[in-house]
């Protein structure tokens, strides 16, 4: 059985490349430098999907 869920946590610097990748896929105007600036300026949150597999 596979279960999935979403957890929320504070954004950290390791998340910035993924945020920038989402920006590129969605064709937003933000650059990596913009994400870095916003991260230094304040606090953000990310939604992270988790998946676990257990034997039935």
N, C-alpha and C positions, 0 to 999 in steps of 0.2 A: 504494500500500500504506500502510495506517495501522498504526502500532505504538503501543502504550500501555505504560506502566510506572508504577511507584510509587517515589517517592524519599522519604526521610526527612530532615528537617532540624529545627533548633531552632525553636521557636515564637518569634515576635516580636510586638510590639504591633500590627502590621498584621493579624495573624491573629485578634485578639480578636473583631471583629464576626462573622466566619465561625463561630468557636467558639460565640458566643452564638446565632447563627442555628440551628446544629445543636441546641443546647440547647432552643430553642423548638420545633423540629420534633419532637424526641423527648419533649417535655413534661417535661424535667428541671427541678428546682427552682432551678437556678443562675441568677443574674442577671449582666448585663454587669459590674457592680461586683465580683461574686465572681470572674469570670475575671481582671479587672484586678488584684485582690488576689493571686490565686494566681500570676499572671505576675510580679508584683513580688517575691513570696516565694521563688520557686524557678525551675527550668528545666523546660520541657516540650518535647515534640516533636510535629510534625505529619507525617502521611502525605499527600503531594501527588501527585496523578495527573498524569502528563505524557503528552502525545499529540503525535506528529509524523506528517506525511503526506509520503510520497515517491512519485515517479512509479514505476510498475512497470517 
